[in-house]
């Protein structure tokens, strides 16, 4: 019997989602996420910041004051800049307790193992470190479209996981949820020529209690200081020693030809 993770081509969905961010609606959503992150995380400082994403070309939290900023991407691309690690979101190639801030940018939405994505982020985050978790909200117009569409392009190829479920996972992993909001109240329709922002968008985005935004962001602080145990599937050679800002590769099945990573058996 073929499992869902074996049947779904996540590499193709990552590429489609990245291309979607070049559309007017995708650019507007990413701009809103960047504004929110800049406002909420600008006070944070530390040694290392990590963003786990479907592509290194979608940076968030660029204005934070961290000594080292690292991003991950699940595939090898030509001309990958320094500071980018090639690894899967559910098998991060970093030592435990090595990051002060971890940003999960729809990483759980586009992984066959969303719970393991959260667990890995918790493992590499030090005690009292902050996690910012972005996901699409199923309790929204976007979630309604996800239910009725047959398309797997763009955001519709991802999981729409309940915000409450993600908060429960974080609590179980020893986090305090400090903020949990939904944002971006536009209909999931492409409209050419529309203004980047409107007054209605600004007013609704300022309301932190509305639960029906297109995406949610959960800000949580790690309570525990003890390192979460690594799973035995990892070889020590796959763990990236820090500090170090060079481009590194540790993705399952990663090849320099850019082929899709092999699926987990």
N, C-alpha and C positions, 0 to 999 in steps of 0.2 A: 504493500500500500504506500503510495507517495504522500509524504507529509506536505503541509502547506509551505514550509520553508524550502523544501526541495522543488516545489512546483513554481514558486514565484522567483522571477529574475530580479533580484533586488538591485543588481548593478544597473540594469536598464532603468529601473524606477528612480534610482539616485540621479542618473543623467537627465531623465525627464523632469524631475523636480528642480534640478539646477537650471535647466532651460526655462522653466516656468517663471523663475525669478527675473527673467529678462522681459516679461510681459508687463503691461501697465499695472495690472492688479498685483502681480508678484513684486514689482518694484515698490509699490505703495505699502504692501504688507511688510517687506523687509525694512523699509524706512521707518515704519512705526515700531518695529521690534528694536531697531537701533536706538531710536529716541528713548524708548522705555529703559533699555539696558543702561544707556549713558546716564539717565537721570537717577536710576536706582543703585548703580554700582560705582559711581564716580568717587565715592568716599573710600572705597576699598583700596588697600595697598598690600604688598607682599612680595614674595620672591617669584612665584610662578603662577601663571594663568593658563588654563587649558580650555580650548573650545573643541568639542567633539561634534562633528557635522557630517553632512553627506558630501561636502566639497570644501576645499580650502579657499575657494573664491567667494565665500559668503561670510566675511568676518563680522563679528559683533564685539562689543566692549573694547573698541580700539582706543578709547580715551582714558582707560583705567591706568593707574600708576603701579604697574608691576614690572619687576626687573626683567623677566623673561616671559614672552607670550608665545605659546605653542598651539598649533592647530593640528587636527587629524583629518585624514581623508582615507576612504576605504580602497581607493584605486591609485595606481601610479599614473602620473601625467608627465608629459615632457615639460621641462623647465620648471619643475616644482621649486619654489623658493626655500631658503633656509627657514628653519623653525616649523616645518611641516613634517609630521610623522604619518607614515602609511600604515594604518592598522584598522581593524574592525572595531566598531563601537562597543561590542560585547567582549573584546579581548584587548584591552588597552595595554600598550607596551611600555608601561612606566612603573617604577617602584611604588609600593604603598606609601601613603602619607607624604607624597611629594609635591602636591599642588595646594595652593591657597584659594584658588577659585576655579571651579569647573562649570563651563557653560555647555549644556546639552541642547543643541539647536536641532530639534525635530529628529534627534538620533534614535529615540525609542520608536517614533512613528514609522521609521523606515528600517527597522531591524527585525529579523525573524525571532529575536530573543530580547524583547523589550525589558523584561525584568532584569536580565543579566547586564543590560546596558546601564541601568540604574545602579546595580550592585558594583560594577566596575568603576563607575564614577565615584561611588562612595569609598571604594578601596583606595583609590589614588589620592583622595582628598584628605588633608590633614585634619586633626581635631580642631574644632572651632572654625574650620574653613567654610566657604559659602558655595552652594550649588544653585545655578539658575537653569531651570528646566522648562523648555518650550515644547508645546504640543498643540495639535489641532483639537478643537473643542467639538465633541459630537453633539452637544446640546446647543446647537446654533443653526443658522441657515446653511452654513457650510456643512455641518453634520447631516442635515436633511438632504442636501445635494449628494453627499457621499453615499447615502442609502439608496438613492434612486438612479445614480449614474452607473453606467457599465464601463466607463473609461477608467483606466489605470494610469492616465497621464497626469503629470503635475502633482498637486497635493492629493488628488483622488487615488493615487497609488499607495498612499500611506495608511497606517492605522490611525483611527481617531479614538484614542484611549481616554477614558473618563478621568477628569481632573481629580475627583475624590479617590479613585483607585491609585493614581500616582502619589497622592499625599499619603495614603495608607502604606504604600511601599517605602516611602521615605521615613515614615515613623518607625516602621519595623527595622530599618537599617540604622536607626539611632540619630534621626534628624529632628530638629525643631523647625516647623514651617513658620517663617516670619512674614511672608506675604504670598497671596495667591489671588491672581486677578485674571480676568479675561479682557481682551482688547480687540480692536479692529472690527467695527460694526457695519462694514459695507457688505452688500449682497455679493455672492460669489460669481460675479458677472464681469466680463471684460468690457470696458467702455472706452473706446479710443477717444482721445482728446479731453478726457476728464481732468479737472484740476487735481494736482497731487494730494491736496488736503482741502477739506471744506470746514465751515464752522460747525456743522453737525458732527463731523468726525471728531473735532477737537473737544466738543462738549461731552460726547459719549465716552471718549477715551479718558476723560478726566474723572469719570464715575467708576470707582473701583469696586462697586457692589454689583453691577450688572453681570449676570452669569452667562450671557449669550454671545460674547465676542467670538470671532473666528478662531482665535488661538488663546491659549492661556500661558502664563508664566508663573512658575512657583519658585520662590526664593526660600531656601532652607539652609540652616546652619547645622553642621555635624557636631553632635554632642560628644560622642565617644572619641577616645584617643587611641584605643587599641586597634591595631591593624587587622583588617578583615583577611582571613586566610585565602591564599591563592588556590585556584583549582589546579589539579595535577596535570591538566592537558598542556599547560604552558611549559616550555623549555626555558631555562635560565638565559639562553642566548638570545631569546626574543625580547628580553626586558632592556629598555633603553636606560643607560646610566645617565644621570643628570649631575651637573649641568651639561648642556650641549645643545647647540642650536642648528646643527646641520640637518639636512633632509635624511630621514631614515625610513627603512621599510620593514614592516613586521606583519603585514596583512596575510590572512590565510590565502594561499595560492597566488600571492602577489608576484607578478612578473614584470619585467621592464618593457614588455611589449604592450602593456596596458590591458591585457586580457582580463576577463571577469574573474574574481576570486572563486575558488572552488567551494562548493557547498559542504556544510558540515554533514558527516555521515550519521 
